[in-house]
């Protein structure tokens, strides 16, 4: 399966993304992370970039684990 | 609904987590983020902490969006 490669900007830094998903999906993911970091910053101005990124990761992993659990139950 | 509050360590920094989920679930989320950042670091030693955290957020948001799509289809 062919991999897609794109360059995105997230919270002022440039990242190379590589993935099996479509370029549109990868751009949406990057945009979502950027937006969530900015939303967190506006609610908590004292947080620095690493704290914003870690808390964005925490929220997304939380959602991921809850969704995996919900899917498991639906498939049972 | 009562909120739980815990203090966790992720990649060497301390974070206060607040959530409706159980303390066990919140600890698992923090541990997962910490582990993924360390795994990324071992594969890409040149990445700094913010890059590691942003890429961990990117991967988790990617999973979250794919799972939401899968759930939507299952519920249709």
Backbone of each chain as nested JSON, in Angstrom:
{
  "chains": [
    {"id": "A", "residues": [
      {"number": 1, "name": "UNK", "atoms": {"N": [0.858, -1.202, 0.0], "CA": [0.0, 0.0, 0.0], "C": [0.886, 1.241, 0.0]}},
      {"number": 2, "name": "UNK", "atoms": {"N": [0.514, 2.202, -0.846], "CA": [1.357, 3.374, -0.99], "C": [1.171, 4.359, 0.16]}},
      {"number": 3, "name": "UNK", "atoms": {"N": [2.289, 4.906, 0.633], "CA": [2.217, 5.886, 1.715], "C": [2.155, 7.297, 1.162]}},
      {"number": 4, "name": "UNK", "atoms": {"N": [1.408, 8.142, 1.845], "CA": [1.366, 9.556, 1.492], "C": [2.286, 10.335, 2.414]}},
      {"number": 5, "name": "UNK", "atoms": {"N": [2.915, 11.345, 1.876], "CA": [3.816, 12.206, 2.643], "C": [3.409, 13.656, 2.458]}},
      {"number": 6, "name": "UNK", "atoms": {"N": [3.194, 14.353, 3.574], "CA": [2.887, 15.782, 3.47], "C": [3.632, 16.545, 4.556]}},
      {"number": 7, "name": "UNK", "atoms": {"N": [3.762, 17.843, 4.344], "CA": [4.33, 18.733, 5.345], "C": [3.202, 19.587, 5.911]}},
      {"number": 8, "name": "UNK", "atoms": {"N": [3.101, 19.64, 7.228], "CA": [2.026, 20.414, 7.858], "C": [2.625, 21.351, 8.895]}},
      {"number": 9, "name": "UNK", "atoms": {"N": [1.832, 22.377, 9.263], "CA": [2.27, 23.263, 10.334], "C": [1.339, 23.075, 11.518]}},
      {"number": 10, "name": "UNK", "atoms": {"N": [1.923, 22.787, 12.68], "CA": [1.129, 22.62, 13.896], "C": [1.712, 23.515, 14.976]}},
      {"number": 11, "name": "UNK", "atoms": {"N": [0.927, 24.457, 15.422], "CA": [1.313, 25.376, 16.486], "C": [2.675, 26.028, 16.209]}},
      {"number": 12, "name": "UNK", "atoms": {"N": [2.829, 26.463, 14.959], "CA": [4.02, 27.225, 14.595], "C": [5.228, 26.417, 14.174]}},
      {"number": 13, "name": "UNK", "atoms": {"N": [5.15, 25.081, 14.303], "CA": [6.271, 24.251, 13.859], "C": [5.864, 23.384, 12.665]}},
      {"number": 14, "name": "UNK", "atoms": {"N": [6.864, 23.028, 11.868], "CA": [6.629, 22.243, 10.664], "C": [6.897, 20.761, 10.933]}},
      {"number": 15, "name": "UNK", "atoms": {"N": [5.99, 19.905, 10.474], "CA": [6.15, 18.46, 10.67], "C": [5.964, 17.726, 9.358]}},
      {"number": 16, "name": "UNK", "atoms": {"N": [6.756, 16.672, 9.178], "CA": [6.546, 15.774, 8.045], "C": [5.66, 14.631, 8.507]}},
      {"number": 17, "name": "UNK", "atoms": {"N": [4.533, 14.469, 7.843], "CA": [3.624, 13.369, 8.185], "C": [3.689, 12.307, 7.097]}},
      {"number": 18, "name": "UNK", "atoms": {"N": [3.721, 11.051, 7.519], "CA": [3.723, 9.919, 6.601], "C": [2.605, 8.985, 7.046]}},
      {"number": 19, "name": "UNK", "atoms": {"N": [1.76, 8.562, 6.11], "CA": [0.688, 7.669, 6.545], "C": [-0.007, 6.992, 5.392]}},
      {"number": 20, "name": "UNK", "atoms": {"N": [-0.793, 5.978, 5.734], "CA": [-1.534, 5.234, 4.721], "C": [-2.862, 5.922, 4.389]}},
      {"number": 21, "name": "UNK", "atoms": {"N": [-3.281, 6.847, 5.26], "CA": [-4.547, 7.537, 5.034], "C": [-4.402, 8.571, 3.907]}},
      {"number": 22, "name": "UNK", "atoms": {"N": [-5.545, 9.075, 3.458], "CA": [-5.529, 10.074, 2.393], "C": [-4.879, 11.362, 2.882]}},
      {"number": 23, "name": "UNK", "atoms": {"N": [-4.397, 12.152, 1.912], "CA": [-3.803, 13.447, 2.232], "C": [-4.841, 14.329, 2.941]}},
      {"number": 24, "name": "UNK", "atoms": {"N": [-6.104, 14.263, 2.507], "CA": [-7.169, 15.062, 3.131], "C": [-7.325, 14.686, 4.61]}},
      {"number": 25, "name": "UNK", "atoms": {"N": [-7.323, 13.371, 4.888], "CA": [-7.46, 12.92, 6.279], "C": [-6.264, 13.395, 7.111]}},
      {"number": 26, "name": "UNK", "atoms": {"N": [-5.063, 13.274, 6.564], "CA": [-3.866, 13.677, 7.308], "C": [-3.88, 15.182, 7.595]}},
      {"number": 27, "name": "UNK", "atoms": {"N": [-4.364, 15.976, 6.605], "CA": [-4.456, 17.429, 6.83], "C": [-5.484, 17.748, 7.915]}},
      {"number": 28, "name": "UNK", "atoms": {"N": [-6.584, 16.993, 7.934], "CA": [-7.615, 17.194, 8.95], "C": [-7.062, 16.884, 10.344]}},
      {"number": 29, "name": "UNK", "atoms": {"N": [-6.274, 15.802, 10.44], "CA": [-5.667, 15.424, 11.72], "C": [-4.752, 16.549, 12.224]}},
      {"number": 30, "name": "UNK", "atoms": {"N": [-3.885, 17.041, 11.339], "CA": [-2.946, 18.104, 11.731], "C": [-3.703, 19.362, 12.156]}},
      {"number": 31, "name": "UNK", "atoms": {"N": [-4.746, 19.703, 11.405], "CA": [-5.544, 20.893, 11.697], "C": [-6.252, 20.745, 13.051]}},
      {"number": 32, "name": "UNK", "atoms": {"N": [-6.708, 19.527, 13.328], "CA": [-7.401, 19.259, 14.596], "C": [-6.453, 19.425, 15.776]}},
      {"number": 33, "name": "UNK", "atoms": {"N": [-5.232, 18.884, 15.655], "CA": [-4.249, 19.015, 16.744], "C": [-3.911, 20.489, 16.951]}},
      {"number": 34, "name": "UNK", "atoms": {"N": [-3.663, 21.211, 15.855], "CA": [-3.351, 22.64, 15.946], "C": [-4.487, 23.397, 16.641]}},
      {"number": 35, "name": "UNK", "atoms": {"N": [-5.732, 23.144, 16.236], "CA": [-6.885, 23.846, 16.811], "C": [-7.038, 23.533, 18.308]}},
      {"number": 36, "name": "UNK", "atoms": {"N": [-6.867, 22.249, 18.658], "CA": [-7.021, 21.88, 20.073], "C": [-5.946, 22.513, 20.95]}},
      {"number": 37, "name": "UNK", "atoms": {"N": [-4.706, 22.589, 20.429], "CA": [-3.641, 23.238, 21.205], "C": [-3.963, 24.715, 21.417]}},
      {"number": 38, "name": "UNK", "atoms": {"N": [-4.482, 25.383, 20.364], "CA": [-4.831, 26.81, 20.492], "C": [-6.005, 27.022, 21.438]}},
      {"number": 39, "name": "UNK", "atoms": {"N": [-6.983, 26.104, 21.403], "CA": [-8.125, 26.209, 22.324], "C": [-7.664, 26.051, 23.77]}},
      {"number": 40, "name": "UNK", "atoms": {"N": [-6.797, 25.06, 24.003], "CA": [-6.26, 24.85, 25.357], "C": [-5.496, 26.078, 25.831]}},
      {"number": 41, "name": "UNK", "atoms": {"N": [-4.709, 26.671, 24.924], "CA": [-3.915, 27.847, 25.278], "C": [-4.815, 29.019, 25.666]}},
      {"number": 42, "name": "UNK", "atoms": {"N": [-5.919, 29.199, 24.927], "CA": [-6.788, 30.341, 25.226], "C": [-7.488, 30.147, 26.576]}},
      {"number": 43, "name": "UNK", "atoms": {"N": [-7.727, 28.883, 26.948], "CA": [-8.348, 28.626, 28.26], "C": [-7.327, 28.611, 29.387]}},
      {"number": 44, "name": "UNK", "atoms": {"N": [-6.056, 28.271, 29.041], "CA": [-5.007, 28.165, 30.06], "C": [-3.746, 28.853, 29.563]}},
      {"number": 45, "name": "UNK", "atoms": {"N": [-3.75, 30.201, 29.598], "CA": [-2.647, 30.969, 28.994], "C": [-1.28, 30.674, 29.602]}},
      {"number": 46, "name": "UNK", "atoms": {"N": [-1.236, 30.106, 30.803], "CA": [0.064, 29.88, 31.445], "C": [0.753, 28.61, 30.935]}},
      {"number": 47, "name": "UNK", "atoms": {"N": [0.041, 27.764, 30.172], "CA": [0.659, 26.519, 29.695], "C": [1.669, 26.797, 28.582]}},
      {"number": 48, "name": "UNK", "atoms": {"N": [2.803, 26.095, 28.623], "CA": [3.778, 26.231, 27.537], "C": [3.502, 25.196, 26.436]}},
      {"number": 49, "name": "UNK", "atoms": {"N": [4.28, 25.276, 25.357], "CA": [3.998, 24.44, 24.187], "C": [4.012, 22.95, 24.49]}},
      {"number": 50, "name": "UNK", "atoms": {"N": [4.975, 22.515, 25.317], "CA": [5.029, 21.073, 25.578], "C": [3.849, 20.626, 26.419]}},
      {"number": 51, "name": "UNK", "atoms": {"N": [3.456, 21.456, 27.384], "CA": [2.277, 21.103, 28.185], "C": [1.028, 21.046, 27.312]}},
      {"number": 52, "name": "UNK", "atoms": {"N": [0.887, 22.018, 26.396], "CA": [-0.265, 22.024, 25.484], "C": [-0.29, 20.764, 24.621]}},
      {"number": 53, "name": "UNK", "atoms": {"N": [0.875, 20.39, 24.113], "CA": [0.944, 19.216, 23.235], "C": [0.674, 17.937, 24.021]}},
      {"number": 54, "name": "UNK", "atoms": {"N": [1.248, 17.84, 25.236], "CA": [1.037, 16.63, 26.054], "C": [-0.44, 16.515, 26.434]}},
      {"number": 55, "name": "UNK", "atoms": {"N": [-1.063, 17.623, 26.835], "CA": [-2.474, 17.56, 27.234], "C": [-3.383, 17.273, 26.038]}},
      {"number": 56, "name": "UNK", "atoms": {"N": [-3.009, 17.756, 24.859], "CA": [-3.759, 17.417, 23.648], "C": [-3.63, 15.915, 23.359]}},
      {"number": 57, "name": "UNK", "atoms": {"N": [-2.428, 15.376, 23.564], "CA": [-2.219, 13.934, 23.401], "C": [-3.037, 13.159, 24.426]}},
      {"number": 58, "name": "UNK", "atoms": {"N": [-3.04, 13.635, 25.663], "CA": [-3.805, 12.973, 26.736], "C": [-5.297, 12.923, 26.365]}},
      {"number": 59, "name": "UNK", "atoms": {"N": [-5.846, 14.046, 25.92], "CA": [-7.276, 14.076, 25.573], "C": [-7.585, 13.137, 24.413]}},
      {"number": 60, "name": "UNK", "atoms": {"N": [-6.703, 13.111, 23.414], "CA": [-6.963, 12.267, 22.247], "C": [-6.823, 10.781, 22.588]}},
      {"number": 61, "name": "UNK", "atoms": {"N": [-5.814, 10.434, 23.418], "CA": [-5.663, 9.023, 23.825], "C": [-6.854, 8.607, 24.683]}},
      {"number": 62, "name": "UNK", "atoms": {"N": [-7.333, 9.507, 25.527], "CA": [-8.537, 9.235, 26.305], "C": [-9.705, 8.888, 25.378]}},
      {"number": 63, "name": "UNK", "atoms": {"N": [-9.953, 9.741, 24.386], "CA": [-11.028, 9.488, 23.418], "C": [-10.812, 8.177, 22.679]}},
      {"number": 64, "name": "UNK", "atoms": {"N": [-9.553, 7.95, 22.285], "CA": [-9.251, 6.72, 21.544], "C": [-9.596, 5.478, 22.358]}},
      {"number": 65, "name": "UNK", "atoms": {"N": [-9.188, 5.452, 23.643], "CA": [-9.431, 4.276, 24.48], "C": [-10.928, 4.078, 24.729]}},
      {"number": 66, "name": "UNK", "atoms": {"N": [-11.67, 5.191, 24.933], "CA": [-13.116, 5.084, 25.156], "C": [-13.824, 4.572, 23.9]}},
      {"number": 67, "name": "UNK", "atoms": {"N": [-13.401, 5.058, 22.721], "CA": [-14.009, 4.62, 21.46], "C": [-13.703, 3.148, 21.184]}},
      {"number": 68, "name": "UNK", "atoms": {"N": [-12.462, 2.717, 21.496], "CA": [-12.101, 1.307, 21.293], "C": [-12.98, 0.401, 22.16]}},
      {"number": 69, "name": "UNK", "atoms": {"N": [-13.228, 0.859, 23.403], "CA": [-14.078, 0.106, 24.317], "C": [-15.51, 0.025, 23.78]}},
      {"number": 70, "name": "UNK", "atoms": {"N": [-16.006, 1.158, 23.274], "CA": [-17.373, 1.195, 22.734], "C": [-17.491, 0.267, 21.513]}},
      {"number": 71, "name": "UNK", "atoms": {"N": [-16.464, 0.296, 20.672], "CA": [-16.465, -0.577, 19.476], "C": [-16.447, -2.044, 19.865]}},
      {"number": 72, "name": "UNK", "atoms": {"N": [-15.619, -2.381, 20.858], "CA": [-15.538, -3.767, 21.325], "C": [-16.909, -4.255, 21.759]}},
      {"number": 73, "name": "UNK", "atoms": {"N": [-17.626, -3.414, 22.525], "CA": [-18.948, -3.794, 23.034], "C": [-19.941, -3.973, 21.884]}},
      {"number": 74, "name": "UNK", "atoms": {"N": [-19.883, -3.052, 20.897], "CA": [-20.808, -3.126, 19.759], "C": [-20.574, -4.397, 18.936]}},
      {"number": 75, "name": "UNK", "atoms": {"N": [-19.319, -4.816, 18.873], "CA": [-18.973, -5.974, 18.04], "C": [-19.229, -7.301, 18.758]}},
      {"number": 76, "name": "UNK", "atoms": {"N": [-19.41, -7.245, 20.07], "CA": [-19.634, -8.483, 20.849], "C": [-20.972, -9.135, 20.501]}}
    ]},
    {"id": "B", "residues": [
      {"number": 1, "name": "UNK", "atoms": {"N": [-22.29, 14.779, 38.065], "CA": [-21.321, 13.675, 38.072], "C": [-20.019, 14.16, 38.707]}},
      {"number": 2, "name": "UNK", "atoms": {"N": [-19.464, 13.326, 39.557], "CA": [-18.276, 13.763, 40.281], "C": [-17.008, 13.623, 39.43]}},
      {"number": 3, "name": "UNK", "atoms": {"N": [-16.164, 14.638, 39.526], "CA": [-14.917, 14.584, 38.772], "C": [-13.8, 13.994, 39.62]}},
      {"number": 4, "name": "UNK", "atoms": {"N": [-12.921, 13.254, 38.958], "CA": [-11.728, 12.742, 39.63], "C": [-10.539, 13.62, 39.29]}},
      {"number": 5, "name": "UNK", "atoms": {"N": [-9.662, 13.777, 40.27], "CA": [-8.457, 14.583, 40.082], "C": [-7.241, 13.768, 40.484]}},
      {"number": 6, "name": "UNK", "atoms": {"N": [-6.273, 13.665, 39.587], "CA": [-5.033, 12.967, 39.938], "C": [-3.832, 13.733, 39.388]}},
      {"number": 7, "name": "UNK", "atoms": {"N": [-2.685, 13.43, 39.959], "CA": [-1.428, 13.978, 39.468], "C": [-0.658, 12.838, 38.812]}},
      {"number": 8, "name": "UNK", "atoms": {"N": [-0.192, 13.076, 37.592], "CA": [0.538, 12.031, 36.866], "C": [1.855, 12.593, 36.353]}},
      {"number": 9, "name": "UNK", "atoms": {"N": [2.782, 11.68, 36.041], "CA": [4.031, 12.115, 35.437], "C": [4.075, 11.611, 34.004]}},
      {"number": 10, "name": "UNK", "atoms": {"N": [4.305, 12.534, 33.071], "CA": [4.402, 12.155, 31.663], "C": [5.684, 12.741, 31.089]}},
      {"number": 11, "name": "UNK", "atoms": {"N": [6.567, 11.866, 30.654], "CA": [7.842, 12.252, 30.052], "C": [8.578, 13.262, 30.934]}},
      {"number": 12, "name": "UNK", "atoms": {"N": [8.608, 12.972, 32.218], "CA": [9.413, 13.762, 33.149], "C": [8.747, 14.994, 33.722]}},
      {"number": 13, "name": "UNK", "atoms": {"N": [7.543, 15.327, 33.241], "CA": [6.827, 16.47, 33.805], "C": [5.564, 16.024, 34.53]}},
      {"number": 14, "name": "UNK", "atoms": {"N": [5.143, 16.836, 35.499], "CA": [3.974, 16.512, 36.308], "C": [2.752, 17.249, 35.771]}},
      {"number": 15, "name": "UNK", "atoms": {"N": [1.637, 16.536, 35.665], "CA": [0.393, 17.126, 35.165], "C": [-0.757, 16.811, 36.102]}},
      {"number": 16, "name": "UNK", "atoms": {"N": [-1.639, 17.776, 36.275], "CA": [-2.883, 17.54, 37.0], "C": [-3.942, 17.147, 35.985]}},
      {"number": 17, "name": "UNK", "atoms": {"N": [-4.525, 15.97, 36.184], "CA": [-5.59, 15.522, 35.291], "C": [-6.924, 15.589, 36.028]}},
      {"number": 18, "name": "UNK", "atoms": {"N": [-7.944, 16.079, 35.323], "CA": [-9.296, 16.142, 35.875], "C": [-10.211, 15.475, 34.869]}},
      {"number": 19, "name": "UNK", "atoms": {"N": [-11.08, 14.568, 35.332], "CA": [-11.954, 13.924, 34.363], "C": [-13.085, 13.173, 35.005]}},
      {"number": 20, "name": "UNK", "atoms": {"N": [-14.052, 12.815, 34.167], "CA": [-15.211, 12.063, 34.655], "C": [-14.916, 10.571, 34.686]}},
      {"number": 21, "name": "UNK", "atoms": {"N": [-13.857, 10.156, 33.991], "CA": [-13.522, 8.734, 33.96], "C": [-12.902, 8.285, 35.287]}},
      {"number": 22, "name": "UNK", "atoms": {"N": [-12.787, 6.979, 35.453], "CA": [-12.211, 6.441, 36.686], "C": [-10.738, 6.816, 36.797]}},
      {"number": 23, "name": "UNK", "atoms": {"N": [-10.235, 6.805, 38.032], "CA": [-8.816, 7.077, 38.268], "C": [-7.955, 6.054, 37.514]}},
      {"number": 24, "name": "UNK", "atoms": {"N": [-8.411, 4.804, 37.457], "CA": [-7.648, 3.757, 36.75], "C": [-7.539, 4.099, 35.26]}},
      {"number": 25, "name": "UNK", "atoms": {"N": [-8.681, 4.513, 34.681], "CA": [-8.665, 4.876, 33.259], "C": [-7.725, 6.065, 33.013]}},
      {"number": 26, "name": "UNK", "atoms": {"N": [-7.791, 7.08, 33.883], "CA": [-6.956, 8.261, 33.701], "C": [-5.465, 7.908, 33.827]}},
      {"number": 27, "name": "UNK", "atoms": {"N": [-5.146, 6.994, 34.76], "CA": [-3.74, 6.563, 34.899], "C": [-3.272, 5.819, 33.653]}},
      {"number": 28, "name": "UNK", "atoms": {"N": [-4.177, 5.003, 33.09], "CA": [-3.838, 4.256, 31.876], "C": [-3.574, 5.224, 30.711]}},
      {"number": 29, "name": "UNK", "atoms": {"N": [-4.389, 6.263, 30.603], "CA": [-4.213, 7.263, 29.542], "C": [-2.843, 7.94, 29.675]}},
      {"number": 30, "name": "UNK", "atoms": {"N": [-2.515, 8.38, 30.892], "CA": [-1.231, 9.057, 31.127], "C": [-0.059, 8.127, 30.806]}},
      {"number": 31, "name": "UNK", "atoms": {"N": [-0.19, 6.865, 31.24], "CA": [0.87, 5.884, 31.013], "C": [1.045, 5.613, 29.516]}},
      {"number": 32, "name": "UNK", "atoms": {"N": [-0.069, 5.593, 28.788], "CA": [-0.03, 5.348, 27.344], "C": [0.682, 6.495, 26.621]}},
      {"number": 33, "name": "UNK", "atoms": {"N": [0.36, 7.733, 26.994], "CA": [1.028, 8.887, 26.369], "C": [2.52, 8.854, 26.672]}},
      {"number": 34, "name": "UNK", "atoms": {"N": [2.88, 8.601, 27.93], "CA": [4.285, 8.527, 28.324], "C": [5.023, 7.441, 27.523]}},
      {"number": 35, "name": "UNK", "atoms": {"N": [4.406, 6.278, 27.401], "CA": [5.042, 5.166, 26.679], "C": [5.219, 5.486, 25.202]}},
      {"number": 36, "name": "UNK", "atoms": {"N": [4.166, 6.082, 24.603], "CA": [4.268, 6.404, 23.17], "C": [5.333, 7.451, 22.89]}},
      {"number": 37, "name": "UNK", "atoms": {"N": [5.466, 8.435, 23.789], "CA": [6.51, 9.453, 23.594], "C": [7.89, 8.806, 23.678]}},
      {"number": 38, "name": "UNK", "atoms": {"N": [8.076, 7.88, 24.638], "CA": [9.374, 7.208, 24.773], "C": [9.676, 6.303, 23.583]}},
      {"number": 39, "name": "UNK", "atoms": {"N": [8.622, 5.642, 23.056], "CA": [8.817, 4.79, 21.876], "C": [9.23, 5.636, 20.666]}},
      {"number": 40, "name": "UNK", "atoms": {"N": [8.54, 6.766, 20.477], "CA": [8.89, 7.675, 19.374], "C": [10.329, 8.167, 19.516]}},
      {"number": 41, "name": "UNK", "atoms": {"N": [10.722, 8.504, 20.741], "CA": [12.083, 9.007, 20.996], "C": [13.131, 7.951, 20.655]}},
      {"number": 42, "name": "UNK", "atoms": {"N": [12.842, 6.697, 21.002], "CA": [13.84, 5.654, 20.743], "C": [13.978, 5.4, 19.242]}},
      {"number": 43, "name": "UNK", "atoms": {"N": [12.88, 5.632, 18.488], "CA": [12.956, 5.456, 17.028], "C": [13.5, 6.695, 16.328]}},
      {"number": 44, "name": "UNK", "atoms": {"N": [13.308, 7.88, 16.967], "CA": [13.73, 9.156, 16.358], "C": [14.443, 10.005, 17.408]}},
      {"number": 45, "name": "UNK", "atoms": {"N": [15.695, 9.637, 17.727], "CA": [16.411, 10.292, 18.835], "C": [16.58, 11.798, 18.668]}},
      {"number": 46, "name": "UNK", "atoms": {"N": [16.46, 12.303, 17.428], "CA": [16.697, 13.735, 17.23], "C": [15.475, 14.591, 17.591]}},
      {"number": 47, "name": "UNK", "atoms": {"N": [14.319, 13.973, 17.828], "CA": [13.118, 14.756, 18.14], "C": [13.189, 15.331, 19.555]}},
      {"number": 48, "name": "UNK", "atoms": {"N": [12.741, 16.584, 19.712], "CA": [12.693, 17.163, 21.06], "C": [11.322, 16.904, 21.696]}},
      {"number": 49, "name": "UNK", "atoms": {"N": [11.195, 17.332, 22.956], "CA": [9.984, 16.983, 23.72], "C": [8.7, 17.479, 23.059]}},
      {"number": 50, "name": "UNK", "atoms": {"N": [8.725, 18.695, 22.529], "CA": [7.482, 19.205, 21.934], "C": [7.13, 18.456, 20.66]}},
      {"number": 51, "name": "UNK", "atoms": {"N": [8.16, 18.127, 19.865], "CA": [7.897, 17.333, 18.658], "C": [7.323, 15.96, 19.021]}},
      {"number": 52, "name": "UNK", "atoms": {"N": [7.898, 15.332, 20.057], "CA": [7.404, 14.021, 20.504], "C": [5.951, 14.114, 20.95]}},
      {"number": 53, "name": "UNK", "atoms": {"N": [5.631, 15.168, 21.725], "CA": [4.268, 15.315, 22.233], "C": [3.287, 15.619, 21.096]}},
      {"number": 54, "name": "UNK", "atoms": {"N": [3.696, 16.498, 20.161], "CA": [2.814, 16.832, 19.03], "C": [2.573, 15.594, 18.17]}},
      {"number": 55, "name": "UNK", "atoms": {"N": [3.624, 14.826, 17.891], "CA": [3.442, 13.642, 17.043], "C": [2.608, 12.576, 17.756]}},
      {"number": 56, "name": "UNK", "atoms": {"N": [2.741, 12.481, 19.077], "CA": [1.89, 11.558, 19.842], "C": [0.433, 12.01, 19.76]}},
      {"number": 57, "name": "UNK", "atoms": {"N": [0.209, 13.335, 19.836], "CA": [-1.151, 13.875, 19.686], "C": [-1.682, 13.593, 18.279]}},
      {"number": 58, "name": "UNK", "atoms": {"N": [-0.833, 13.784, 17.274], "CA": [-1.233, 13.523, 15.882], "C": [-1.673, 12.062, 15.713]}},
      {"number": 59, "name": "UNK", "atoms": {"N": [-0.869, 11.139, 16.234], "CA": [-1.212, 9.722, 16.082], "C": [-2.525, 9.385, 16.79]}},
      {"number": 60, "name": "UNK", "atoms": {"N": [-2.721, 9.947, 17.986], "CA": [-3.934, 9.636, 18.746], "C": [-5.174, 10.259, 18.104]}},
      {"number": 61, "name": "UNK", "atoms": {"N": [-5.042, 11.499, 17.587], "CA": [-6.181, 12.136, 16.912], "C": [-6.508, 11.369, 15.634]}},
      {"number": 62, "name": "UNK", "atoms": {"N": [-5.484, 10.901, 14.932], "CA": [-5.7, 10.064, 13.757], "C": [-6.537, 8.839, 14.127]}},
      {"number": 63, "name": "UNK", "atoms": {"N": [-6.117, 8.118, 15.172], "CA": [-6.863, 6.937, 15.631], "C": [-8.283, 7.301, 16.03]}},
      {"number": 64, "name": "UNK", "atoms": {"N": [-8.405, 8.437, 16.758], "CA": [-9.731, 8.867, 17.212], "C": [-10.678, 9.096, 16.032]}},
      {"number": 65, "name": "UNK", "atoms": {"N": [-10.203, 9.812, 15.0], "CA": [-11.061, 10.116, 13.849], "C": [-11.435, 8.848, 13.084]}},
      {"number": 66, "name": "UNK", "atoms": {"N": [-10.467, 7.908, 12.95], "CA": [-10.765, 6.656, 12.248], "C": [-11.782, 5.825, 13.02]}},
      {"number": 67, "name": "UNK", "atoms": {"N": [-11.635, 5.783, 14.355], "CA": [-12.568, 5.013, 15.187], "C": [-13.966, 5.629, 15.162]}},
      {"number": 68, "name": "UNK", "atoms": {"N": [-14.036, 6.973, 15.175], "CA": [-15.343, 7.642, 15.115], "C": [-16.055, 7.302, 13.808]}},
      {"number": 69, "name": "UNK", "atoms": {"N": [-15.28, 7.264, 12.724], "CA": [-15.833, 6.921, 11.417], "C": [-16.343, 5.472, 11.412]}},
      {"number": 70, "name": "UNK", "atoms": {"N": [-15.55, 4.568, 11.998], "CA": [-15.941, 3.157, 12.067], "C": [-17.225, 2.994, 12.879]}},
      {"number": 71, "name": "UNK", "atoms": {"N": [-17.292, 3.714, 14.005], "CA": [-18.483, 3.654, 14.868], "C": [-19.719, 4.168, 14.133]}},
      {"number": 72, "name": "UNK", "atoms": {"N": [-19.546, 5.291, 13.403], "CA": [-20.664, 5.864, 12.654], "C": [-21.239, 4.843, 11.672]}},
      {"number": 73, "name": "UNK", "atoms": {"N": [-20.336, 4.149, 10.983], "CA": [-20.774, 3.162, 9.995], "C": [-21.502, 1.995, 10.665]}},
      {"number": 74, "name": "UNK", "atoms": {"N": [-20.958, 1.535, 11.809], "CA": [-21.575, 0.42, 12.532], "C": [-22.968, 0.778, 13.029]}},
      {"number": 75, "name": "UNK", "atoms": {"N": [-23.148, 2.041, 13.405], "CA": [-24.434, 2.464, 13.966], "C": [-25.466, 2.787, 12.899]}},
      {"number": 76, "name": "UNK", "atoms": {"N": [-25.019, 2.928, 11.65], "CA": [-25.955, 3.272, 10.564], "C": [-26.926, 2.13, 10.285]}}
    ]}
  ]
}
